[in-house]
Each structure stands twice: as C-alpha cells, then as structure tokens.
C-alpha cells in the first residue's frame, strides 16, 4: 500500500516540477469563469498531477475499473478550463 502512495506522490512531484520548469499549466491570467476566486495568476496543474499519480498507482495496484469510472469527472474538469464554463 505504501509503495502505491509513494508512486502517486513522486508522479505528482515530477509533474509539478516539470510544469514549473517549462511554465506549462502554471497560471490563469484571464480570471474569467465560474470557478475563479483568485486575483493573481494561479497554478492550474494540481488536478492533472493528482489524477496522473493516483491513476498510475491504481493501475499498478490492478484497479483499472476505478480509473475508468473516474475518467468522466476528470474530463469534465479538463474541458472546463478552455471553455470557461461548467458542464452539468
């Protein structure tokens, strides 16, 4: 169990470090939309990092159905970013 948590942690850490290094997914300069609460540029890579780390850990732990069932929620959150609106 601990090794899967460690895998998820290090995948998160790697994605965040790479995002900071290459300035990818780092901030939302427009601050437009229903989920905008910040007044300064805000990191937006957290959800991708968490989902990637947990997905890898679940796949290695042989729980592919949990990954499959979580995909619609992740994709809805991913699609909300460029369109700046929430989907029902």
N, C-alpha and C positions, 0 to 999 in steps of 0.2 A: 504494500500500500504506500509506504513512504517513498519508494522509488518512482511511483507514478506522480506523486505530488512534486517530487524533485524535478521530474521531466517537465511537468507543466510550468514550474517556476522558471527553469532555465530557458524554455521556449519563450515565455513572456519577457524575460530579461533580454534575450537576444533580439527579439522584435523591437523592443523599446530602444535598445542601443542603436540598432541599425536605422530606425526611424529618426532618431536624433542626429545621427551622423549624416544621413542623406537628406534630412529635412522633409521626409515624407510623412504625410498624415499628421503633421505636428500641430497645425493650428487652423482655426476657422476665423478668417479675418472679416467675414461679412456679418456675422452675428445676426442672421435673419432666420426665422423659423420658430416653430412651436417649442422646441427644446433648447432655446437659447437663454441662458441665465448669466453668462459671463460678459464682462465688459472689455476684457483684454483677450488677445489670441490664446486659445486653449488647446492643449494636446487632444487629439482625436484618435489615437492609436490604441487606447486601452482595451476597447471591446474586441478588436481584432486580435490583440495579443492574448487576452484571456481565452477567447474562443479557440484559437490555434493551440494553445498549450493544453487546454482541457480535452480538445478533440484528439490530439496526439496521444495523450495519456489514456483516454478511453479506448482508442483503437488498439493500443498496445496491451491494455487490460482485457481485450476481447469483449467490448461492449459496443458494437457498431450500431445497434438499434438506438441507443441514447444519442449518438451523434446524428443519426438520420432524423430523429424526432426533434432535435434542436435546430436543425437547418432552417426551417421556415421562420423562426423567430430571429435568427442571426441575419438571414437575407432581408427580412423586413427592416431591421435596424440599419443594414448596409445600404439599402435603397433609400432610406430616409435622408441620408446625408446629401447626395447630389440634388435631389428634388426639393429639399427643404420643406417637406410636408409629411405628416404621419399617415399611414395607411391603416384602415380598420382591420 
